[in-house]
Amino acid sequence: MNGQKKSILFIEDQKDASEFHIEALIDAGYDVTVTAKEIDIFKLREKPFDLMILDIMIKTKDCDEDDDMFEGNLHFDGVNWDETGLEFFKRVRQEKYNEYGIPEDIPCIVATAVGDVDVIEQIYKLNPKEVIGKPYKVDKLLKEVESILGSKGDIEK
C-alpha cells in the first residue's frame, strides 16, 4: 500500500462553526480540503477525493465577498436552489466534476438544518451515504466518516 491518507472534501460556508469538526478530522489522520463561500473548483486537485462532506445550503456562486454567512441565503424560503449545495450535489452526480477529483459516485455526508420534506427527498434521490442534522457533534461526524471510509486517515496501518 502507498500509505497515502484518505482525502475528504469538506464544503461548508460557516467555516468558524466548522473549525472544530475540521480539526478533529485532521487530528484523526485524514487529508482535508476545506472549501468555503464559493466553491473554488481550481482549489480542488486531480487526485479523486475519498469522501465529500457537504453543507446542502451552501451558496456556490454569485457570492457577496463581504457577507461571511450569506445572511438571507441560508434559509429554505426564497432560496434559489441553483446557488446551493443541493444543486452542486446534483451536478456532481451528473459527472460534471470528475476532472477536478470529484467522481460522480463519491460517498457523501450531507449536513443540513433544512427540515422541509421535499428538500430532504431531493437529497435522498442523490444517494448520500448519510444525512446528518445541523448542528452535529464531532463524535457523530467522526463515526460516520470512519464507517464510510473503513478506517482512520492512513490507508497503511
Secondary structure, DSSP 8 states (H G I E B T S, - for coil): ----B-EEEEE-S-HHHHHHHHHHHHHTT-EEEEE-SS--GGGS-SS--SEEEEETT---SS--TT-TT-TTSSSSTT--GGGSHHHHHHHHHTTSSGGGT--TT--EEEEE----HHHHHHHHHT--SEEEESS--HHHHHHHHHHHHSSSSBS--
